[in-house]
Amino acid sequence: MIKLQQLLILFFPILSFCQTFNGDLERFPKFPECSDVNFKQEAQCFSNTLKSKIVREFRVPESVSEANYKGELVVLFEVDREGNFVLTYIDATYPELKEEIKRIFETLPVIAPATYNSRPINMQFRMPVRIPLDFSGDALSEPGIEIVDTSREQPNAAPQEAPEVFKEYDQIKSLAFEHPRATSQINIPLSHELYSRFEDEVNRVGTNFHSASKPFLFAEVQPYYNFEEEIEALQKPAETWIGRKLWNEHLFTFQVDDYWFSVDFALDMQVGKDIDSRLDVTYNNTRAAIFQGGLGKNFNFYSVVYENQGRFADYFNEYAESIRPGSEGAAIIPGRGIAKSFMGQAYDYPVAEGYLSFSPGKFFNLQFGHGKNFIGDGYRSLLLSDVASPYPFFKLNTSFWKIKYTNTWMSLRDVRPEVTGEDSYRTKFMANHYLSYNVTKRLNLGFFESVMWENDNNRGFDLNYLNPVIFYRAIEFSTGAQAGNAVIGLTGKYKWSDQVLTYGQWLIDEFSSTDVFGGEGSWKNKHGFQIGTKYFNAFNIQDLYLQLEYNQVRPYTYSHNTITLNYGHTNQSMAHLWGANFREIIGIARYKKGRYYGHVKAIFGERGFDYFENGDYYGGNIYRSEEDRPLETGVRIGQGNNTDSFYAETEFGYIVNPATNLKFFGSFIYRNFDPEVNTSLNSDATTYWFNVGLRTDIFNWYFDL
């Protein structure tokens, strides 16, 4: 049995004594039975009365009786200033004994509290209880009750309230976890499958929701789609702790009135086979820790740290190695980050993401973090996409009336060997603003402007671009024509009904009316556009989602004579993952029923590549200088090494835990790549890639390279 009295002497400023008192300033709590006793008998009466009540109420647990147990349990409790009995600690061998003591204390009445100088105080006690109890009714045969802390004042001190700080630790107790994330300022993870569950709700005719600026906040979507109800509806019967954590809940949660947090362990464990590869298997082994929470109603935080090892289908491995960084690293895993070699044929690529989210008022949300953003209603975005690796950013969202205004400032990296110095990568910066306006209950229009600049002349982050309401094109001109690279764009969406909508984007990288409308196919005609449609609950089948989308981007779009100023980050595009010089059509079907889900995706594309890495530049690879172009006019999509591609993907799975979006899945990818001329970077290849795994789906991963 643990001896608690010695520990209490170390940790509390106590006067420990049994039924011994000095002076008459301090008075014991009083049961009604003790109201007429004199001062010297108060302690004895309190002790006898409490012990008697315990002896009368005590029911020996069956497990204790069968074991013929003999021993002692120790109870720490207090009588507070209102006269309530409050248990603080029970030391007992059997959990059943603890429960019995708790039950008895719940039956105790409210009594007159202890006083000091006639002022009510808290008084704490230590009570040893011997098992078996003496049921003869002589409670005095039990050990006495000892005072362990009365929070008393010094004799000459001015009267004051008993300090509460000594109870702060014990008062920190979690309440029932009520899914506070659902109404928080935390971002909904960028997962196409997750977003498809509520897109029909936020896009109903008559809503004033702005669906192009992503990720959304949970609090933004909650009025249209009740996350808490959806999670509760998917609950599985689970009585054990392991069962609840596996099927229904976060791993660890804590919630009180003013703050909450949760901790989860995330996975992406998958194994597969690229049929024509010399590798035996493909695999990914990801372990991650997710920490998220909130302080008050307006401040939230989110952090996830990934540890990853993996190897993939041959085409994906070859692309990852082709964009490897300059100073170190064997590859850059598309969408994830820089990787080093692992066991000769695989990659090790750690990733970390996180942010702080604060809404100082009704109209504003500020975020500072390391992650990704997306602008658009489509599967792709020609303005700002989530296909590149995570990056540091600061974002300001302003929402009022029929407007949502998003400003994002980012710190990006150019990791090419030619700009890498002293084992550090070249820093560049990007700022953009996006204005979304709901013109009518059906029509939405948006305006986008972005500028990229580098740390030339040691100017660092240029404060000229910090103003959220100024036109970047004017700043670019005032700071030097070659000091930055600005692009503009327009977006639109029209809701035909609650089930059908059409969306689009138009990107302009360099606008010269003569070159654009001259009809000669000038290389300066650098633009792209997107048109698409979504069909929710298609053919009146609940949760059947269909999408059709067309994208095209002309050669040399997103590139720049100063390569560092291109529209890229860590050798990846910040917009479409194919760069430029392409056209494609995408068809997607998604379906979900209960915890089961599935999707089918098909992408037909025409692309134009360079014939040789150091030869003429035909406008597809944004990490080349426009000065290497072979043509001034007659420029067309697909020029250069014309390539037809077809990509098909199907995935079916089961949502293991809806609280964390943990899924068990199986997938199949078919990819056919057919260039006119085989080169070291682009060659004729057909891929059949099977996968099965367990994944926490909290980010989009694009394999349709």
Order of alpha helices (4+ residues) and beta strands (2+ residues): alpha-beta-alpha-alpha-beta-beta-alpha-beta-beta-beta-beta-alpha-alpha-alpha-beta-alpha-alpha-alpha-beta-beta-beta-beta-alpha-beta-beta-beta-beta-beta-beta-beta-beta-beta-beta-alpha-beta-beta-alpha-beta-beta-beta-beta-beta-beta-beta-beta-beta
